[in-house]
Amino acid sequence: MGTAGWVVLGVVALIVVWAIATYNRMIVLRNRIENAWSQVDVQLRRRYDLIPNLVETVKGYAAHERQTFEEVTKARQAGIDARTVQDQAQAENLITGALRRLFAVAEAYPQLRATENFTQLQEELAGTEGKIAYARQFYNDSVLGYHNLIQAFPARIVAGLGGFRPRDYFEIEEEAARGPIAVQF
């Protein structure tokens, strides 16, 4: 084999090593996304576990707010039943709106806001909301890194051959979380 043959063999070897390294990096990023989603799911489940306690606490003071309680319960169930990232995002929009209405109801009952149980649940929920926001950000950052790799040339070729597909971001409607709350008595 001549010099040209060795050069060609060297170039082919470099391409194969690069392709293997790129493929392995895509695997790592895909697994990081799965792990990040698991962390989001853990925090969402924690939130879902807090909601029934919060509803029961408020029910004791505002029994006539039945529609609000039903909305919170339905929104919670939609979140538990969600199977895709987009379904989860829609469910979270419902939960955020329902919880905002529940807290608006609680505002009308100063004796409720003064109870230790309600205050503790409210603080736990606020802490959980912060953890959800962080987990969501980490998940979306992981998806971004993955997308950057699988969409860039020449790694895009390896991604296509390896079956690596884009993932959904976990986005909630910020306006739904900030909009006005309609409270009716």
ABEGO torsion letter per residue (X at the ends): XBAAAAAAAAAAAAAAAAAAAAAAAAAAAAAAAAAAAAAAAAAAAAAAAAAAAAAAAAAAABAAAAAAAAAAAAAAAAAAABABAAAAAAAAAAAAAAAAAAAAAAAABAAAAABAAAAAAAAAAAAAAAAAAAAAAAAAAAAAAAAAAAABOAAAAAAAAAGBBBBBBBBBBAAAAABBBBBBX
